[in-house]
Amino acid sequence: MLNLKCLALLVCLLAINQVSFSQLGFSHELGVIAGPVQFRSDFGGRFEEQTNMGNSGIGIGIIHYINFAYSADCNCYTTETYFNDHFKLRSEVSWNKTDLDHHGFWVQADKVSINADKLRAHSGVAENFDIGMQLEYFPLSIRSFQAFAYRIAPFVSLGVHYTSSSPQAMTAYGDGNIYNPNNIYSFWYSDDSYLPPIPSGQQREYPINLDQRNNWSLVTSVGIRYKLTKLSDLMLDLRWQYYFSDWIDGFNHEFDNYNKYNDWLVWLNFGYILYL
């Protein structure tokens, strides 16, 4: 239900955005993106590429651009300024989902301890719905690109997204209750000798929380556009997205030094963009 509300909010924002900029005469672009996502969470050990490569999912999205270089009112170029010829404003609604498991050293076949069994039995899902904006910078002239002076235009972007996360977690160990401390890796919660001390009288936070959360995230990317036709481009975009929370995957443990950073992802997306 919250995702539907977010989608409705985005549609309203895009409509307001389009009306506002249309009154200023700027033109618009609309596109779709999709591609593989690698979600870096608290599953597995840090720098274990087996975990990082194994926990890969998919992302899809709809994107909208304000093109400052071209005016829809007169079918002509706008006033020539550096900003108009090198920047575009991108709005986006996107969704990504990644199945999460423990891979690597601690769950190898030769690990036969109870804790290893608990790790192998534990899995999760990171599912996120994003709304946000990015400012894209094109080092080469946008006007020249639209006029086919060159077919490839590189860009970089920076922006902020509002993320609604709906994590899942499950275990096949014991009675199957993920909130039973006896069913999870002991060093995450119950083995105090491996965990940082907590103030007297306080209770340690359980490492799994599946409440739906809303958080901000920083988004930056590097990519290229390929001029397909006069009114369409292909796009290749490599994104890095850093969340301002460590609960995006519903999992946040404090074991040793394996959990220093918030959740983040890398998304390689392919897009098709149409000039309106």
For each residue, the residues with C-beta under 8 A, 3 or more apart:
1: 4 5
2: 5 6 164 212 214
3: 6 7 129 164 166
4: 1 7 8
5: 1 2 8 9
6: 2 3 9 10 93 129 131 162 164
7: 3 4 10 11 93 129
8: 4 5 11 12
9: 5 6 12 13 131
10: 6 7 13 14 91 93 131
11: 7 8 14 15
12: 8 9 15 16
13: 9 10 16 17 91 131
14: 10 11 17 18 64 91
15: 11 12 18 19
16: 12 13 19 20
17: 13 14 20 21 64 66 91
18: 14 15 21 22 28 64
19: 15 16 22 23
20: 16 17 23 24
21: 17 18 24 26 28 66
22: 18 19 25 26 28 72
23: 19 20
24: 20 21
25: 22 71 72 73 74 78
26: 21 22 66 67 68 70 71 72 78
27: 66 67 70 71 72 275 276
28: 18 21 22 64 65 66 67 72 275 276
29: 64 65 67 88 273 274 275 276
30: 62 63 64 65 273 274 276
31: 62 63 64 65 233 235 271 272 273 274
32: 60 61 62 63 271 272
33: 59 60 61 62 63 94 235 237 269 270 271
34: 58 59 60 61 269 270 271
35: 58 59 267 268 269 270
36: 56 57 58 59 267 268
37: 56 57 58 59 96 97 98 265 266 267
38: 52 53 55 56 57 98 265 266 267
39: 55 56 57 96 98 100 126 249 263 265
40: 52 55 263 264 265 266
41: 55 100 124 126 248 249 251 263
42: 207 246 249 251 252 253 258 259 263
43: 51 55 100 101 102 103 124 249 251
44: 48 50 51 52 54 55 102 103 104 106
45: 48 51 104 105 106 258
46: 257 258 260
47:
48: 44 45 51 52 103 104 105
49: 52 53
50: 44 53 54 103 104
51: 43 44 45 48 54 55 102 103 104
52: 38 40 44 48 49 55
53: 38 49 50 56
54: 44 50 51 101 103
55: 38 39 40 41 43 44 51 52 98 99 100 101 103
56: 36 37 38 39 53 98
57: 36 37 38 39 96 97 98 99 126
58: 34 35 36 37 96 97 98
59: 33 34 35 36 37 94 95 96 97 267 269
60: 32 33 34 94 95 96
61: 32 33 34 92 93 94 95 130 269
62: 30 31 32 33 92 93 94
63: 30 31 32 33 90 91 92 271 273
64: 14 17 18 28 29 30 31 90 91 92
65: 28 29 30 31 88 89 90 91 136 273
66: 17 21 26 27 28 88 89
67: 26 27 28 29 70 88 142 275
68: 26 78 83 84 85 87 88 89
69: 77 78 84 85 142 143 146
70: 26 27 67 76 77 78 146
71: 25 26 27 74 75 76 77 78
72: 22 25 26 27 28 75 276
73: 25
74: 25 71
75: 71 72
76: 70 71
77: 69 70 71 80 143
78: 25 26 68 69 70 71 84
79: 84
80: 77 84 85 143
81: 84 85
82: 85 86
83: 68 86 87
84: 68 69 78 79 80 81 87 142
85: 68 69 80 81 82 141 142 143
86: 82 83 137 138 139 141 142
87: 68 83 84 135 136 137 138
88: 29 65 66 67 68 135 136 138 142
89: 65 66 68 133 134 135 136
90: 63 64 65 133 134 135 136 157 159
91: 10 13 14 17 63 64 65 132 133
92: 61 62 63 64 130 131 132 133 134 161
93: 6 7 10 61 62 129 130 131
94: 33 59 60 61 62 129 130
95: 59 60 61 127 128 129 130
96: 37 39 57 58 59 60 126 127 128 130 265 267
97: 37 57 58 59 125 126 127 128
98: 37 38 39 55 56 57 58 125 126 127 265
99: 55 57 123 124 125
100: 39 41 43 55 123 124 125 126 249 251
101: 43 54 55 122 123 124
102: 43 44 51 106 107 119 120 122 123
103: 43 44 48 50 51 54 55 107
104: 44 45 48 50 51 107 108
105: 45 48 108
106: 44 45 102 111 116 119
107: 102 103 104 111 116 119 120
108: 104 105 111
109:
110:
111: 106 107 108 116
112: 116
113: 116 117
114: 117 118
115: 118 119 185 186 187
116: 106 107 111 112 113 119 120
117: 113 114 120 121 173
118: 114 115 121 122 171 173 183 184 185 186
119: 102 106 107 115 116 122 185
120: 102 107 116 117
121: 117 118 171 172 173 183
122: 101 102 118 119 169 170 171 173 178 184 185
123: 99 100 101 102 169 170 171
124: 41 43 99 100 101 167 168 169 170 249 250 251
125: 97 98 99 100 167 168 169
126: 39 41 57 96 97 98 100 165 167 248 249 250 263
127: 95 96 97 98 165 166 167 168
128: 95 96 97 163 164 165 166 248
129: 3 6 7 93 94 95 163 164 165 166
130: 61 92 93 94 95 96 161 162 163 164 217
131: 6 9 10 13 92 93 161 162
132: 91 92 159 160 161 162 217 219
133: 89 90 91 92 159 160 161
134: 89 90 92 157 158 159 219 221
135: 87 88 89 90 157 158 159
136: 65 87 88 89 90 155 156 157
137: 86 87 155 156 157
138: 86 87 88 141 142 145 153 154 155
139: 86 154 155
140: 144 145 150 153 154
141: 85 86 138 144 145 149
142: 67 69 84 85 86 88 138 145 146 153
143: 69 77 80 85 146 147
144: 140 141 147 149 150
145: 138 140 141 142 148 149 150 153 225 227
146: 69 70 142 143 227 230
147: 143 144
148: 145 151 227 230
149: 141 144 145
150: 140 144 145 153 227
151: 148 226 227
152: 224 225 226 227
153: 138 140 142 145 150 224 225 227
154: 138 139 140 222 223 224
155: 136 137 138 139 222 223 224 225
156: 136 137 220 221 222 223
157: 90 134 135 136 137 219 220 221 222 223
158: 134 135 218 219 220
159: 90 132 133 134 135 218 219 220
160: 132 133 216 217 218 219
161: 92 130 131 132 133 216 217 219 241
162: 6 130 131 132 214 215 216 217
163: 128 129 130 214 215 216 217 243 248
164: 2 3 6 128 129 130 212 213 214
165: 126 127 128 129 212 213 214 215 245 247 248 249 250
166: 3 127 128 129 212
167: 124 125 126 127 210 213 247 248 249 250 251
168: 124 125 127 210 250
169: 122 123 124 125 178 208 210 250 251
170: 122 123 124 176 178
171: 118 121 122 123 174 176 177 178 183 184
172: 121 176
173: 117 118 121 122 176 183 184
174: 171 177 180 182 183
175: 180 183
176: 170 171 172 173 183
177: 171 174 180 183
178: 122 169 170 171 183 184 208
179: 206 208
180: 174 175 177 183 184
181: 184 189 190 206
182: 174
183: 118 121 171 173 174 175 176 177 178 180
184: 118 122 171 173 178 180 181 188 189 207 208
185: 115 118 119 122 188 189 253 255
186: 115 118 189 190 191
187: 115 191 194 195 253 255 256
188: 184 185 207 253 254 255
189: 181 184 185 186 195 204 206 207 253
190: 181 186
191: 186 187 194 195
192: 195
193:
194: 187 191 255 256
195: 187 189 191 192 204 254 255
196: 254
197:
198: 202 203 204
199: 202
200:
201:
202: 198 199
203: 198
204: 189 195 198
205: 252
206: 179 181 189 209
207: 42 184 188 189 251 252 253 254
208: 169 178 179 184 250 251
209: 206 247 250 252
210: 167 168 169 250
211: 250
212: 2 164 165 166
213: 164 165 167 245 247 248
214: 2 162 163 164 165
215: 162 163 165 243 244 245 247 248
216: 160 161 162 163 243 244
217: 130 132 160 161 162 163 241 242 243 244
218: 158 159 160 241 242 244
219: 132 134 157 158 159 160 161 239 240 241
220: 156 157 158 159 239 240
221: 134 156 157 237 238 239 240
222: 154 155 156 157 237 238
223: 154 155 156 157 235 236 237 238
224: 152 153 154 155 235 236
225: 145 152 153 155 233 234 235 273
226: 151 152 233 234 235 236
227: 145 146 148 150 151 152 153 233
228: 232 233 234
229: 232
230: 146 148 275
231: 274 275
232: 228 229 272 273 274 275
233: 31 225 226 227 228 272 273 275
234: 225 226 228 270 271 272 273
235: 31 33 223 224 225 226 269 270 271 272 273
236: 223 224 226 268 269 270 271
237: 33 221 222 223 267 268 269 270 271
238: 221 222 223 266 267 268
239: 219 220 221 265 266 267 268 269
240: 219 220 221 264 265 266
241: 161 217 218 219 264 265 266 267
242: 217 218 262 264
243: 163 215 216 217 246 248 262 263 264
244: 215 216 217 218 262
245: 165 213 215 248 262 263
246: 42 243 252 259 261 262 263
247: 165 167 209 213 215 250 251 252 263
248: 41 126 128 163 165 167 213 215 243 245 262 263
249: 39 41 42 43 100 124 126 165 167 263
250: 124 126 165 167 168 169 208 209 210 211 247
251: 41 42 43 100 124 167 169 207 208 247
252: 42 205 207 209 246 247 259
253: 42 185 187 188 189 207 258 259
254: 188 195 196 207 259
255: 185 187 188 194 195 258 259
256: 187 194
257: 46 260
258: 42 45 46 253 255
259: 42 246 252 253 254 255
260: 46 257
261: 246 264
262: 242 243 244 245 246 248
263: 39 40 41 42 126 243 245 246 247 248 249
264: 40 240 241 242 243 261
265: 37 38 39 40 96 98 239 240 241
266: 37 38 40 238 239 240 241
267: 35 36 37 38 59 96 237 238 239 241
268: 35 36 236 237 238 239
269: 33 34 35 59 61 235 236 237 239
270: 33 34 35 234 235 236 237
271: 31 32 33 34 63 234 235 236 237
272: 31 32 232 233 234 235
273: 29 30 31 63 65 225 232 233 234 235
274: 29 30 31 231 232
275: 27 28 29 67 230 231 232 233
276: 27 28 29 30 72
